[in-house]
Amino acid sequence: LTTTLFQAVQSDVLLSDCKSFFHDAASFIQTFIGWTIDAGQSVAQISTKIPNAFIAGIIYWLLLILVVGIYVAGTGILAILIEIKVIELYKKNCWDVITLLMILTSAVVIIYFGESIKKVMPINLLFLLLFIQGIYLGIRCYLNTLYWTNR
């Protein structure tokens, strides 16, 4: 495990893909926040119909904060619920040595053969690792369901 981690840190391909993955995630979050603020400003434009400038300003900011707060809170709650569900699936179906070996094996393959993988298919290695884990979780859930329905 230690050797694999040291190899991962020394792998230029994996490090650049990790930077790219997190940069893309940050860009998506910035874009989402921009869309949220634009939606809040669009809704808050209702306040321009109010003749009193002071009250219109208060209503504008209240509506903007309300819409942005609802979007951000809703997205946060949705992300937390998805994370809780995935953790429950892992604990129910995959909390064993086989899963640990699968995680380590797929990480080792991606770390040691990252350059060869990138030559064959241009995919982010960190995304590939997460994708493999998602497929593994789906297969384990399916097999576990199949096993319990046939008993």
C-alpha positions as CSV (number, residue, x, y, z in Angstrom):
1,L,0.0,0.0,0.0
2,T,2.8,2.4,0.9
3,T,4.7,1.6,-2.3
4,T,1.6,2.2,-4.3
5,L,0.9,5.5,-2.7
6,F,4.5,6.6,-3.3
7,Q,4.3,5.5,-6.9
8,A,1.0,7.5,-7.2
9,V,2.7,10.6,-6.0
10,Q,5.6,10.1,-8.4
11,S,3.3,9.5,-11.4
12,D,3.1,12.7,-13.5
13,V,0.2,11.4,-15.5
14,L,-1.9,10.6,-12.4
15,L,-1.0,13.9,-10.7
16,S,-1.9,15.9,-13.8
17,D,-5.2,14.0,-14.1
18,C,-6.0,14.6,-10.4
19,K,-5.3,18.3,-10.9
20,S,-7.5,18.3,-14.0
21,F,-10.3,16.4,-12.2
22,F,-10.5,18.8,-9.3
23,H,-10.1,21.9,-11.5
24,D,-13.0,20.7,-13.6
25,A,-15.1,20.0,-10.5
26,A,-14.3,23.5,-9.2
27,S,-15.2,25.0,-12.6
28,F,-18.5,23.2,-12.5
29,I,-19.2,24.5,-9.0
30,Q,-18.4,28.1,-10.1
31,T,-20.6,27.7,-13.1
32,F,-23.5,26.4,-11.0
33,I,-23.1,29.2,-8.5
34,G,-23.1,31.7,-11.4
35,W,-26.4,30.1,-12.7
36,T,-27.8,30.2,-9.2
37,I,-27.0,33.9,-8.8
38,D,-28.4,34.7,-12.3
39,A,-31.6,32.9,-11.4
40,G,-31.8,34.8,-8.1
41,Q,-31.2,38.1,-9.8
42,S,-33.9,37.3,-12.4
43,V,-36.5,36.5,-9.7
44,A,-35.4,39.6,-7.7
45,Q,-36.1,41.8,-10.7
46,I,-39.7,41.7,-9.5
47,S,-38.7,44.4,-7.0
48,T,-38.3,47.0,-9.8
49,K,-42.1,47.3,-9.9
50,I,-42.1,48.8,-6.4
51,P,-42.0,52.6,-6.5
52,N,-40.2,53.1,-3.2
53,A,-36.5,52.6,-3.8
54,F,-35.6,51.6,-0.2
55,I,-38.3,48.9,0.0
56,A,-37.4,47.8,-3.5
57,G,-33.8,47.4,-2.5
58,I,-34.7,45.4,0.6
59,I,-37.1,43.1,-1.4
60,Y,-34.5,42.6,-4.2
61,W,-31.8,41.4,-1.7
62,L,-34.3,39.3,0.2
63,L,-35.5,37.6,-2.9
64,L,-31.9,37.1,-4.2
65,I,-30.8,35.6,-0.9
66,L,-33.9,33.4,-0.7
67,V,-33.5,32.0,-4.2
68,V,-29.8,31.4,-3.9
69,G,-30.2,29.9,-0.5
70,I,-32.9,27.5,-1.7
71,Y,-30.8,26.4,-4.7
72,V,-27.6,25.9,-2.6
73,A,-29.4,24.2,0.3
74,G,-31.3,21.9,-2.1
75,T,-28.2,20.9,-3.9
76,G,-26.3,20.3,-0.7
77,I,-29.1,18.2,0.8
78,L,-29.3,16.2,-2.5
79,A,-25.5,15.6,-2.4
80,I,-25.7,14.5,1.2
81,L,-28.6,12.1,0.5
82,I,-26.8,10.6,-2.4
83,E,-23.6,10.2,-0.3
84,I,-25.5,8.5,2.5
85,K,-27.2,6.1,0.0
86,V,-23.9,5.1,-1.5
87,I,-22.3,4.5,1.9
88,E,-25.4,2.4,2.9
89,L,-25.0,0.4,-0.3
90,Y,-21.3,-0.2,0.4
91,K,-21.9,-1.2,4.0
92,K,-24.8,-3.5,2.9
93,N,-23.3,-5.2,-0.1
94,C,-19.5,-4.5,-0.2
95,W,-18.1,-4.3,3.3
96,D,-15.6,-7.1,2.9
97,V,-12.1,-8.1,1.9
98,I,-13.0,-8.6,-1.7
99,T,-14.0,-4.9,-2.0
100,L,-10.7,-3.8,-0.4
101,L,-8.8,-6.0,-2.8
102,M,-10.8,-4.6,-5.8
103,I,-10.1,-1.0,-4.7
104,L,-6.4,-1.7,-4.3
105,T,-6.1,-3.7,-7.5
106,S,-7.9,-1.1,-9.6
107,A,-5.8,1.7,-8.0
108,V,-2.6,-0.2,-8.6
109,V,-3.5,-0.9,-12.3
110,I,-4.4,2.8,-12.9
111,I,-1.2,4.0,-11.1
112,Y,1.3,1.7,-12.7
113,F,-0.3,1.5,-16.2
114,G,-1.6,5.1,-16.3
115,E,0.5,6.2,-19.2
116,S,-0.4,3.1,-21.3
117,I,-4.1,3.6,-20.5
118,K,-3.9,7.3,-21.5
119,K,-2.3,6.2,-24.9
120,V,-5.1,3.8,-25.6
121,M,-8.0,6.0,-24.5
122,P,-7.9,9.7,-23.5
123,I,-9.8,9.5,-20.2
124,N,-9.1,11.1,-16.8
125,L,-7.5,8.4,-14.6
126,L,-9.2,9.6,-11.4
127,F,-12.6,9.5,-13.2
128,L,-11.7,6.1,-14.5
129,L,-11.0,4.8,-11.0
130,L,-14.3,6.2,-9.7
131,F,-16.2,4.8,-12.7
132,I,-14.7,1.3,-12.1
133,Q,-15.8,1.5,-8.5
134,G,-19.3,2.5,-9.5
135,I,-19.5,-0.4,-11.9
136,Y,-18.2,-2.7,-9.2
137,L,-20.8,-1.5,-6.7
138,G,-23.5,-2.0,-9.3
139,I,-22.4,-5.5,-10.0
140,R,-22.1,-6.4,-6.3
141,C,-25.6,-5.0,-5.6
142,Y,-27.1,-6.9,-8.5
143,L,-25.4,-10.2,-7.5
144,N,-26.4,-9.7,-3.9
145,T,-30.0,-9.1,-4.9
146,L,-29.9,-12.1,-7.2
147,Y,-28.5,-14.3,-4.4
148,W,-31.1,-13.2,-1.8
149,T,-34.0,-13.6,-4.2
150,N,-33.0,-17.2,-5.1
151,R,-32.7,-18.3,-1.5
